[in-house]
Amino acid sequence: MAGLLIYLAGPGRANEHEEPHLVAGDSALMAWHDDSELNRDAALDIANALDRAWQFYKTEVDGGHVFHCSLSLAAEEGQFTDQQWGAIANDFMKDMDFTEDGGKAPARWVAVRHGLSKNGNDHIHIVASMVRDDGTKWNSWKSKYKSQQIARALEKKYGLTELGTVRAERGFTPAEQAKAARHGLPEVERHSLARKVRTCATASTDEAEFVRRARMEGLLVRPRYAAGRTDVVTGYSVAVRPRKGERAVWFGGNSLGRDLALPKLRGAWESTPNSATAAVSEWNAAARNRRPVNPGRETEQPSAELWTKYAHDVSALREKLATTPHGDHVAWAQAARETSAAFGAWSRRIEPTPGPLANAARELSKSAQLRRYPSRSTVALPSARGATMILLAATSKSDRAAYALLFRQLAQTARVIHDMHQATDDLRRVRGLAAAVTAASKIVEASATEHTITAQPTTIEALREQHPGASEEALRARLIAERSRGGSPIPTTLTRPEMTLQQAGSVRPEQPHQNHHPKPGIER
């Protein structure tokens, strides 16, 4: 207890603690301590008071007798006053059954406030003894779940942005954050691994291909076998190749993302006796650090024509989502997962280090993870899996129009997911998606020249050979249209008739593109 209170009253790991003081506590402690700035001596006095019942009764508590949690606001929600935080802390501890309101002896507790976190979040720390004043133990059964439910109720009571009860992403530890800062990484390893695994899984048609793709991305992969078996794989873990002198840190699929557990991934792959046998062979090769057994699609070079085909597949997905009920959480999660994977593949293709495209992939991945999955793991939707596959093939290039069309359809699909969150009042997801996809579009626009095929200049002579029966006027019009195909890889919004013309590959001079944006927001 003393060490924790001294830390909370001290400068913090990055000198982020400013004016640490109490904003609430049990009645006995608050009678002796006010809201003055805490120093080491005051912190030790409070720690001794919190420990008194535990020291007197010698009550044994499995895992320790100290309860510690933090309550935090999102940075965009600003700051609360000490009085507001005090009210929230009292409500929280009452509902967590630390006070006498439940008919039991109270437990000693305090709430400490010491400025914003490094990410700009206003927050408080609550520290309590799990031994009550009469020596009985506070009941910690399902305390984490109970605290989350209480937090949701407090968000509603105090007019805060309510976190969704349907979706939630995996968090990361302070040690992971410290490691990323130590090595100068733009993100924690957990997020980088999750994006790569989601991308490889979505681009694959079966489990064996997934294992091979993950290894191609430089990941260390190992299977988890059923007890006493080496032919039945029940799970997996992955790791980034460690630096010299360091050990690999392994993450299970479920710890990377709720949608990345092996049973969830298997629901989207074809499953036959032959594919199961091939998968076990690849898992065994990965476990022994041997070469892939039977390389397949991941080594092939997709043709440039597939870019347009897969763009149309994404368009079909977007149109289907437009008529999908907002309550069909499985369908929306599946679409978000595939769209996130496509953005992740695009990030791998053009970003030397994770940037706006990687951030867009992460924001979409938050919509892909459900707190609870029903028995129906997948739904019949048009797929964006082909887009992920072709984007992972780094040497595959397209013309500028197909490059632009694919990204445009992905951005519009992200917009539909954004609109779904807006309709269900999930404002945090709305803000995150809007900013992320807008930033990503600028990166893709800047990358078009380097990552597309440079077309040879079209001449009137070449057009005469291609269209021997066309008039000179028609040929000159087509020449103008062909030479104007360059420009931004993010085309303006098209009306439905113009969309048909573009997909057919013909552009008429008397029907110029319209600069019409029916919905402002994340789509440029």
C-alpha positions as CSV (number, residue, x, y, z in Angstrom):
1,M,0.0,0.0,0.0
2,A,2.8,2.4,0.9
3,G,4.6,2.0,-2.4
4,L,1.5,2.7,-4.4
5,L,0.5,5.8,-2.4
6,I,4.1,7.2,-2.6
7,Y,4.0,6.7,-6.4
8,L,0.6,8.4,-6.8
9,A,1.9,11.4,-4.7
10,G,5.2,11.5,-6.5
11,P,6.3,13.0,-9.8
12,G,5.3,9.9,-11.9
13,R,7.4,8.1,-14.5
14,A,7.5,11.0,-16.9
15,N,7.0,13.8,-14.4
16,E,3.3,13.9,-15.4
17,H,1.9,14.1,-11.9
18,E,1.0,17.6,-10.9
19,E,-0.4,18.7,-7.5
20,P,-1.5,15.3,-6.3
21,H,-4.4,15.6,-3.8
22,L,-7.4,13.8,-2.5
23,V,-10.8,14.4,-4.1
24,A,-12.7,11.8,-2.0
25,G,-12.4,9.0,0.5
26,D,-14.1,7.2,3.3
27,S,-15.4,9.4,6.1
28,A,-12.7,8.5,8.6
29,L,-9.8,9.4,6.3
30,M,-11.4,12.6,5.0
31,A,-11.8,13.8,8.6
32,W,-8.0,13.9,8.9
33,H,-7.0,14.8,5.3
34,D,-8.3,17.6,3.1
35,D,-7.5,18.4,-0.5
36,S,-4.0,19.8,0.2
37,E,-1.2,18.7,-2.1
38,L,0.1,15.4,-1.0
39,N,3.8,14.8,-0.1
40,R,5.6,11.7,0.9
41,D,4.8,11.9,4.6
42,A,1.1,12.4,3.9
43,A,1.1,9.5,1.5
44,L,2.6,7.3,4.2
45,D,0.0,8.4,6.7
46,I,-2.8,7.6,4.3
47,A,-1.2,4.2,3.5
48,N,-1.0,3.3,7.2
49,A,-4.6,4.2,7.7
50,L,-5.7,2.1,4.8
51,D,-3.7,-0.8,6.1
52,R,-4.9,-0.6,9.7
53,A,-7.7,-3.2,9.5
54,W,-5.5,-5.7,7.6
55,Q,-2.7,-5.3,10.0
56,F,-4.9,-5.6,13.1
57,Y,-7.0,-8.6,12.0
58,K,-4.2,-10.3,9.9
59,T,-6.8,-11.2,7.3
60,E,-5.4,-13.2,4.4
61,V,-6.5,-12.1,1.0
62,D,-5.5,-14.2,-2.0
63,G,-3.4,-12.0,-4.4
64,G,-3.0,-9.2,-1.9
65,H,-5.4,-6.9,0.0
66,V,-4.9,-3.7,-2.1
67,F,-7.6,-2.7,-4.5
68,H,-6.5,-0.2,-7.2
69,C,-8.2,1.2,-10.3
70,S,-8.4,4.3,-12.3
71,L,-11.4,6.2,-13.7
72,S,-10.5,8.2,-16.8
73,L,-12.1,10.6,-19.3
74,A,-11.4,10.7,-23.0
75,A,-9.1,13.6,-23.8
76,E,-11.8,15.2,-26.0
77,E,-14.2,15.3,-23.1
78,G,-12.1,17.9,-21.3
79,Q,-11.7,17.9,-17.5
80,F,-13.9,17.6,-14.4
81,T,-13.7,19.6,-11.3
82,D,-12.6,18.1,-8.0
83,Q,-16.2,18.1,-6.8
84,Q,-17.4,16.2,-9.9
85,W,-14.7,13.6,-9.5
86,G,-15.5,13.3,-5.8
87,A,-19.1,12.6,-6.6
88,I,-18.2,10.0,-9.2
89,A,-15.7,8.3,-6.8
90,N,-18.3,8.1,-4.0
91,D,-20.9,6.7,-6.4
92,F,-18.4,4.1,-7.7
93,M,-17.3,2.9,-4.3
94,K,-20.9,2.7,-3.1
95,D,-21.9,0.5,-6.0
96,M,-18.7,-1.6,-5.6
97,D,-19.9,-2.3,-2.0
98,F,-16.9,-0.7,-0.2
99,T,-19.1,1.6,1.9
100,E,-21.5,0.9,4.7
101,D,-24.5,1.6,2.4
102,G,-24.8,-2.2,1.7
103,G,-25.2,-3.0,5.4
104,K,-21.7,-4.2,5.9
105,A,-18.7,-2.7,7.7
106,P,-17.0,-0.1,5.5
107,A,-13.5,-0.5,4.0
108,R,-11.0,2.3,4.0
109,W,-10.4,4.1,0.6
110,V,-9.3,7.3,-1.1
111,A,-9.4,8.8,-4.5
112,V,-6.3,10.7,-5.7
113,R,-6.1,13.2,-8.6
114,H,-2.8,14.3,-10.0
115,G,-3.3,16.0,-13.4
116,L,-3.6,14.7,-16.9
117,S,-2.0,11.5,-18.2
118,K,0.6,11.6,-21.0
119,N,-2.3,11.2,-23.5
120,G,-4.2,14.1,-22.1
121,N,-6.8,12.1,-20.1
122,D,-8.2,13.6,-17.0
123,H,-8.4,10.8,-14.4
124,I,-8.4,9.7,-10.8
125,H,-6.9,6.7,-9.0
126,I,-8.9,4.9,-6.4
127,V,-7.0,2.9,-3.7
128,A,-8.8,0.8,-1.1
129,S,-8.2,-1.9,1.4
130,M,-10.0,-5.2,0.7
131,V,-10.3,-5.9,4.4
132,R,-13.3,-4.2,6.1
133,D,-13.1,-2.5,9.4
134,D,-14.5,-5.6,11.2
135,G,-11.9,-7.9,9.6
136,T,-14.1,-9.4,6.9
137,K,-13.0,-9.5,3.3
138,W,-14.5,-7.5,0.5
139,N,-16.0,-9.8,-2.1
140,S,-13.9,-9.5,-5.3
141,W,-15.8,-12.1,-7.3
142,K,-16.4,-10.8,-10.9
143,S,-15.2,-7.4,-9.7
144,K,-13.8,-6.4,-13.1
145,Y,-17.1,-7.1,-14.8
146,K,-19.0,-5.3,-12.1
147,S,-16.8,-2.3,-12.3
148,Q,-17.3,-2.0,-16.0
149,Q,-21.1,-2.2,-15.6
150,I,-20.9,0.6,-12.9
151,A,-18.7,2.7,-15.2
152,R,-21.3,2.4,-18.0
153,A,-24.0,3.6,-15.6
154,L,-21.9,6.5,-14.4
155,E,-21.3,7.6,-18.0
156,K,-25.0,7.9,-18.5
157,K,-25.6,9.6,-15.1
158,Y,-22.9,12.3,-15.7
159,G,-23.6,12.9,-19.4
160,L,-20.3,11.3,-20.7
161,T,-19.7,9.5,-23.9
162,E,-21.0,6.0,-23.3
163,L,-18.7,3.1,-24.3
164,G,-20.5,0.5,-26.3
165,T,-21.7,-2.7,-24.7
166,V,-21.5,-4.5,-28.0
167,R,-17.8,-3.9,-29.1
168,A,-14.5,-3.6,-27.3
169,E,-10.9,-3.8,-28.4
170,R,-8.0,-5.4,-26.5
171,G,-6.0,-3.1,-24.3
172,F,-2.2,-3.0,-23.8
173,T,0.0,-2.9,-20.7
174,P,2.2,-0.1,-19.4
175,A,5.2,-2.4,-20.1
176,E,4.2,-2.7,-23.7
177,Q,3.9,1.1,-24.0
178,A,7.3,1.6,-22.3
179,K,8.9,-0.9,-24.6
180,A,7.6,1.0,-27.7
181,A,8.8,4.3,-26.3
182,R,12.2,2.8,-25.5
183,H,12.7,1.5,-29.0
184,G,11.2,4.6,-30.7
185,L,8.3,2.6,-32.2
186,P,5.1,4.4,-33.4
187,E,2.8,1.8,-31.8
188,V,2.9,-1.1,-29.3
189,E,3.8,-4.5,-30.6
190,R,0.3,-5.8,-29.9
191,H,-1.3,-3.4,-32.4
192,S,1.3,-4.1,-35.1
193,L,0.9,-7.9,-34.7
194,A,-2.9,-7.6,-34.7
195,R,-2.9,-5.7,-37.9
196,K,-0.6,-8.1,-39.6
197,V,-2.5,-11.2,-38.4
198,R,-5.9,-9.7,-39.4
199,T,-4.5,-8.9,-42.9
200,C,-2.9,-12.3,-43.4
201,A,-6.1,-14.1,-42.2
202,T,-8.4,-12.1,-44.5
203,A,-6.2,-12.5,-47.5
204,S,-6.1,-16.3,-47.0
205,T,-8.6,-18.9,-48.3
206,D,-7.6,-21.6,-45.8
207,E,-5.7,-22.1,-42.6
208,A,-2.5,-23.4,-44.3
209,E,-2.2,-20.3,-46.4
210,F,-2.7,-18.1,-43.3
211,V,0.2,-19.8,-41.6
212,R,2.4,-19.3,-44.6
213,R,1.4,-15.6,-45.1
214,A,2.1,-14.8,-41.4
215,R,5.6,-16.3,-41.7
216,M,6.1,-14.3,-45.0
217,E,5.3,-11.2,-43.0
218,G,8.3,-12.0,-40.7
219,L,6.2,-13.1,-37.7
220,L,7.2,-15.9,-35.4
221,V,4.3,-18.4,-35.4
222,R,3.7,-21.3,-33.1
223,P,0.7,-23.6,-32.7
224,R,-1.1,-24.7,-29.5
225,Y,-1.8,-28.4,-29.7
226,A,-4.6,-30.3,-28.0
227,A,-3.3,-32.2,-24.9
228,G,-1.1,-35.1,-25.9
229,R,-1.6,-34.5,-29.7
230,T,0.5,-32.9,-32.5
231,D,-2.1,-33.3,-35.2
232,V,-4.9,-31.2,-33.6
233,V,-4.3,-27.4,-33.3
234,T,-6.6,-25.5,-30.9
235,G,-4.9,-22.1,-30.9
236,Y,-1.8,-20.1,-31.9
237,S,0.5,-17.3,-30.8
238,V,2.7,-14.9,-32.7
239,A,5.6,-12.7,-31.9
240,V,7.8,-10.1,-33.5
241,R,11.4,-11.3,-34.1
242,P,13.3,-10.0,-31.0
243,R,16.3,-7.7,-31.1
244,K,19.6,-9.1,-30.3
245,G,19.8,-10.0,-26.6
246,E,16.1,-9.9,-26.1
247,R,13.5,-12.6,-25.8
248,A,10.4,-12.9,-28.0
249,V,7.2,-11.7,-26.5
250,W,4.3,-14.0,-27.5
251,F,0.7,-13.0,-28.0
252,G,-2.2,-15.4,-28.3
253,G,-4.7,-14.7,-31.1
254,N,-7.5,-13.9,-28.7
255,S,-5.2,-11.5,-26.8
256,L,-4.6,-9.6,-30.0
257,G,-8.2,-9.1,-30.9
258,R,-11.5,-10.7,-30.1
259,D,-11.9,-11.5,-33.8
260,L,-8.5,-13.2,-34.1
261,A,-8.9,-16.3,-32.0
262,L,-8.4,-19.4,-34.1
263,P,-12.0,-20.6,-33.9
264,K,-13.2,-17.2,-35.2
265,L,-10.7,-17.2,-38.0
266,R,-11.7,-20.7,-39.1
267,G,-15.2,-19.7,-39.6
268,A,-14.2,-17.6,-42.6
269,W,-12.0,-20.3,-44.3
270,E,-12.8,-23.3,-46.3
271,S,-12.7,-26.5,-44.3
272,T,-12.1,-29.9,-45.8
273,P,-10.2,-33.0,-44.7
274,N,-7.4,-32.1,-47.1
275,S,-7.2,-28.5,-46.0
276,A,-7.1,-29.6,-42.3
277,T,-4.2,-32.0,-43.1
278,A,-2.4,-29.2,-45.0
279,A,-2.9,-26.8,-42.1
280,V,-1.4,-29.2,-39.6
281,S,1.7,-29.7,-41.8
282,E,2.2,-25.9,-42.0
283,W,1.7,-25.5,-38.2
284,N,4.3,-28.2,-37.6
285,A,6.8,-26.6,-40.0
286,A,6.3,-23.2,-38.2
287,A,6.7,-24.8,-34.8
288,R,10.1,-26.4,-35.9
289,N,11.1,-23.3,-37.9
290,R,11.3,-25.2,-41.1
291,R,10.4,-24.0,-44.6
292,P,6.7,-24.0,-45.7
293,V,5.6,-27.4,-46.8
294,N,3.5,-26.4,-49.8
295,P,3.7,-22.8,-51.0
296,G,0.5,-21.6,-52.7
297,R,-1.4,-18.5,-53.7
298,E,0.7,-16.2,-51.6
299,T,3.6,-16.7,-54.0
300,E,1.6,-15.9,-57.1
301,Q,1.6,-12.5,-59.0
302,P,-2.0,-11.2,-59.4
303,S,-2.8,-9.6,-62.8
304,A,-3.5,-5.9,-63.0
305,E,-7.1,-6.5,-64.2
306,L,-7.9,-8.0,-60.7
307,W,-7.7,-4.5,-59.2
308,T,-10.9,-3.4,-60.9
309,K,-12.6,-6.7,-60.1
310,Y,-11.9,-6.5,-56.4
311,A,-12.9,-2.9,-56.4
312,H,-16.3,-4.0,-57.6
313,D,-16.4,-6.7,-54.9
314,V,-15.9,-4.0,-52.3
315,S,-18.6,-1.9,-53.9
316,A,-21.0,-4.9,-53.7
317,L,-20.2,-5.2,-50.0
318,R,-20.9,-1.5,-49.4
319,E,-24.3,-1.7,-51.2
320,K,-25.2,-4.8,-49.1
321,L,-24.3,-3.0,-45.9
322,A,-26.6,-0.1,-46.9
323,T,-29.5,-2.4,-46.4
324,T,-28.1,-4.4,-43.4
325,P,-29.9,-3.7,-40.0
326,H,-27.7,-1.9,-37.5
327,G,-28.6,-4.6,-35.0
328,D,-27.0,-7.3,-37.1
329,H,-23.7,-7.0,-35.2
330,V,-22.1,-10.1,-36.7
331,A,-22.5,-8.8,-40.2
332,W,-21.1,-5.3,-39.4
333,A,-18.2,-6.8,-37.5
334,Q,-17.4,-9.1,-40.4
335,A,-17.4,-6.2,-42.9
336,A,-15.3,-4.0,-40.5
337,R,-12.8,-6.8,-40.1
338,E,-12.3,-7.3,-43.9
339,T,-12.2,-3.5,-44.5
340,S,-9.7,-3.1,-41.7
341,A,-7.5,-5.8,-43.2
342,A,-7.6,-4.1,-46.6
343,F,-6.4,-0.8,-45.0
344,G,-3.7,-2.8,-43.1
345,A,-2.5,-4.3,-46.4
346,W,-2.4,-0.9,-48.0
347,S,-0.4,0.4,-45.1
348,R,2.1,-2.4,-45.5
349,R,2.3,-1.6,-49.2
350,I,3.1,2.2,-49.1
351,E,3.9,3.2,-45.5
352,P,7.6,2.6,-44.4
353,T,6.4,2.9,-40.8
354,P,2.8,2.7,-39.5
355,G,1.0,5.9,-40.4
356,P,-2.5,7.1,-41.3
357,L,-3.4,3.9,-43.2
358,A,-2.4,1.7,-40.2
359,N,-4.4,4.0,-38.0
360,A,-7.4,3.7,-40.2
361,A,-7.0,-0.1,-40.0
362,R,-6.9,0.0,-36.2
363,E,-10.0,2.3,-36.0
364,L,-11.9,-0.1,-38.2
365,S,-10.7,-3.1,-36.2
366,K,-12.5,-1.7,-33.1
367,S,-15.7,-2.2,-35.0
368,A,-14.7,-5.8,-35.8
369,Q,-14.5,-7.0,-32.2
370,L,-17.6,-8.0,-30.4
371,R,-17.8,-8.6,-26.6
372,R,-19.9,-11.7,-27.2
373,Y,-20.1,-13.7,-30.4
374,P,-23.3,-15.6,-31.1
375,S,-23.2,-19.2,-32.5
376,R,-23.4,-17.7,-36.0
377,S,-19.8,-16.6,-36.6
378,T,-20.1,-15.5,-40.3
379,V,-22.9,-14.2,-42.5
380,A,-23.4,-14.2,-46.3
381,L,-21.9,-10.9,-47.5
382,P,-20.0,-9.8,-50.5
383,S,-16.3,-10.0,-49.6
384,A,-13.5,-7.5,-49.5
385,R,-11.0,-10.4,-49.1
386,G,-9.7,-10.1,-52.7
387,A,-8.7,-6.5,-52.1
388,T,-6.5,-7.5,-49.1
389,M,-4.9,-10.3,-51.1
390,I,-3.9,-8.1,-54.1
391,L,-2.7,-5.3,-51.8
392,L,-0.4,-7.7,-50.0
393,A,1.2,-8.6,-53.3
394,A,3.6,-5.7,-53.2
395,T,4.8,-6.1,-56.8
396,S,1.3,-6.0,-58.3
397,K,0.6,-2.7,-59.9
398,S,-2.5,-1.3,-61.6
399,D,-3.3,1.7,-63.7
400,R,-4.2,4.9,-61.9
401,A,-8.0,4.5,-62.4
402,A,-8.1,1.0,-60.9
403,Y,-5.8,2.1,-58.0
404,A,-8.1,5.0,-57.3
405,L,-11.3,3.0,-57.7
406,L,-10.3,0.4,-55.2
407,F,-9.4,2.9,-52.5
408,R,-12.5,4.9,-53.2
409,Q,-14.7,1.8,-52.7
410,L,-12.8,1.0,-49.4
411,A,-13.2,4.5,-48.2
412,Q,-17.0,4.5,-49.0
413,T,-17.3,1.2,-47.1
414,A,-15.6,2.7,-44.1
415,R,-18.1,5.6,-44.5
416,V,-21.0,3.2,-44.3
417,I,-19.6,1.7,-41.1
418,H,-19.1,5.3,-39.8
419,D,-22.7,6.0,-40.6
420,M,-23.8,2.9,-38.7
421,H,-22.0,4.1,-35.6
422,Q,-23.5,7.5,-36.0
423,A,-27.0,6.1,-36.2
424,T,-26.4,4.1,-33.0
425,D,-24.9,7.1,-31.2
426,D,-21.4,5.6,-30.9
427,L,-19.7,9.0,-31.1
428,R,-16.2,7.8,-30.2
429,R,-16.2,5.4,-33.2
430,V,-17.6,8.2,-35.4
431,R,-14.8,10.6,-34.5
432,G,-12.1,8.0,-34.8
433,L,-13.2,6.8,-38.2
434,A,-13.8,10.2,-39.7
435,A,-10.4,11.5,-38.9
436,A,-8.5,8.3,-39.7
437,V,-9.9,7.7,-43.2
438,T,-9.6,11.3,-44.2
439,A,-5.9,11.2,-43.3
440,A,-5.5,7.9,-45.1
441,S,-6.9,9.2,-48.3
442,K,-4.2,11.9,-48.5
443,I,-1.5,9.2,-48.2
444,V,-3.0,7.1,-51.0
445,E,-3.3,10.1,-53.2
446,A,0.4,11.0,-52.8
447,S,1.4,7.4,-53.5
448,A,-0.4,7.0,-56.8
449,T,2.5,7.9,-59.1
450,E,5.0,5.4,-57.5
451,H,2.6,2.5,-57.1
452,T,0.7,2.5,-60.4
453,I,1.7,1.6,-64.0
454,T,2.8,4.6,-66.0
455,A,0.8,4.6,-69.2
456,Q,2.4,5.4,-72.5
457,P,1.2,8.6,-74.1
458,T,-1.7,8.1,-76.4
459,T,-1.4,9.4,-79.9
460,I,-4.0,10.0,-82.6
461,E,-2.3,7.5,-84.8
462,A,-2.5,4.8,-82.2
463,L,-6.3,5.5,-81.8
464,R,-6.8,5.3,-85.5
465,E,-5.3,1.8,-85.5
466,Q,-7.4,0.8,-82.5
467,H,-10.7,2.3,-83.9
468,P,-10.5,2.1,-87.7
469,G,-14.1,3.0,-88.3
470,A,-14.3,6.0,-85.9
471,S,-14.6,9.6,-87.2
472,E,-11.8,12.1,-86.7
473,E,-14.0,14.1,-84.3
474,A,-14.6,11.0,-82.2
475,L,-11.0,10.1,-82.2
476,R,-10.0,13.6,-81.1
477,A,-12.5,13.5,-78.3
478,R,-11.2,10.1,-77.1
479,L,-7.6,11.4,-77.3
480,I,-8.6,14.3,-74.9
481,A,-10.3,11.8,-72.6
482,E,-7.3,9.4,-72.5
483,R,-4.8,12.2,-71.8
484,S,-6.9,13.5,-68.9
485,R,-7.0,10.2,-67.1
486,G,-4.2,11.3,-64.7
487,G,-4.8,13.4,-61.6
488,S,-5.9,12.5,-58.1
489,P,-6.2,8.8,-57.3
490,I,-9.3,9.7,-55.3
491,P,-12.0,10.5,-57.9
492,T,-14.9,12.7,-57.3
493,T,-18.1,11.1,-56.3
494,L,-19.9,9.7,-59.4
495,T,-23.6,9.5,-60.1
496,R,-24.9,6.0,-61.0
497,P,-24.9,6.6,-64.8
498,E,-21.3,7.8,-64.7
499,M,-20.3,4.9,-62.5
500,T,-21.6,2.6,-65.2
501,L,-19.5,4.4,-67.8
502,Q,-16.4,4.2,-65.7
503,Q,-16.8,0.5,-65.1
504,A,-17.3,0.0,-68.8
505,G,-14.1,1.8,-69.5
506,S,-15.6,4.5,-71.7
507,V,-15.7,8.2,-71.1
508,R,-17.8,10.5,-73.3
509,P,-16.7,14.2,-73.6
510,E,-20.3,15.3,-73.5
511,Q,-20.7,13.7,-70.0
512,P,-17.9,15.2,-67.9
513,H,-17.4,14.1,-64.3
514,Q,-19.5,15.9,-61.8
515,N,-17.9,17.3,-58.6
516,H,-20.8,16.2,-56.4
517,H,-20.5,15.1,-52.8
518,P,-23.8,13.9,-51.4
519,K,-22.4,13.3,-48.0
520,P,-19.6,15.3,-46.4
521,G,-17.4,13.6,-43.8
522,I,-14.6,11.1,-44.1
523,E,-14.9,10.7,-47.9
524,R,-13.0,13.3,-49.8
